[in-house]
Amino acid sequence: MTRAEHRKNMYDLVEEWKNSGQSQKEFSRQHQINLYTFRYWAGKYNNQQQNAPEGFISFDQGASGADICVRYPNGVELYVPMYLPCATLQKLIKF
């Protein structure tokens, strides 16, 4: 299992816990996860949710054939077609 898959699995469990109404202790025991490991992932999940952008902004797609440049803080640039669906762009940015 890759790191990204493991993170997604743990985040899914945290979301499940939030909807369960159980305490972290009860939930982690039920799912056979060390309580402190679960608390670690719940903390990471909460930090990620607080730092996540509210959503994508809308932009004019009138210029056909134009690219969008996404520049990461480390200087890496990602060029994607203007017509790329927002959901796909979100996946590229997230991982």
For each residue, the residues with C-beta under 8 A, 3 or more apart:
1: 5 6 9
2: 5 6
3: 6 7
4: 7 8 95
5: 1 2 8 9
6: 1 2 3 9 10
7: 3 4 10 11 44
8: 4 5 11 12
9: 1 5 6 12 13
10: 6 7 13 14 41 44 45
11: 7 8 14 15 41 45 48
12: 8 9 15 16
13: 9 10 16 17 31 33 38 41
14: 10 11 17 18 38 41 42 45
15: 11 12 18 19 45
16: 12 13 19 20 27
17: 13 14 20 22 24 27 38 42
18: 14 15
19: 15 16
20: 16 17 27
21:
22: 17 26 27 30
23: 26 27
24: 17 27 28 35 38 39 42
25: 28 29 35
26: 22 23 29 30
27: 16 17 20 22 23 24 30 31 38
28: 24 25 31 33 34 35 37 38
29: 25 26 32 35
30: 22 26 27
31: 13 27 28 38
32: 29
33: 13 28 37 38
34: 28 37 38
35: 24 25 28 29 38 39
36: 39 40
37: 28 33 34 40 41
38: 13 14 17 24 27 28 31 33 34 35 41 42
39: 24 35 36 42 43
40: 36 37 43 44
41: 10 11 13 14 37 38 44 45
42: 14 17 24 38 39 45 46
43: 39 40 46 47
44: 7 10 40 41 47 48
45: 10 11 14 15 41 42 48 49
46: 42 43 49 50
47: 43 44 50 51
48: 11 44 45 51 52
49: 45 46 52
50: 46 47
51: 47 48
52: 48 49
53: 56
54:
55:
56: 53 86 89 90
57:
58:
59:
60: 63
61: 82 83
62:
63: 60 66 82
64: 82 83
65: 81 82
66: 63 82
67: 79 80 81 82
68: 79 80 81 82 84 89
69: 77 78 79
70: 77 78 79 80 89 92 93
71: 75 76 77 78
72: 75 76 77 78
73:
74:
75: 71 72
76: 71 72
77: 69 70 71 72
78: 69 70 71 72 92 93
79: 67 68 69 70
80: 67 68 70 84 89 92
81: 65 67 68 84
82: 61 63 64 65 66 67 68
83: 61 64
84: 68 80 81 88 89
85: 88 89
86: 56 89 90
87: 90 91
88: 84 85 91 92
89: 56 68 70 80 84 85 86 92 93
90: 56 86 87 93 94
91: 87 88 94 95
92: 70 78 80 88 89 95
93: 70 78 89 90
94: 90 91
95: 4 91 92
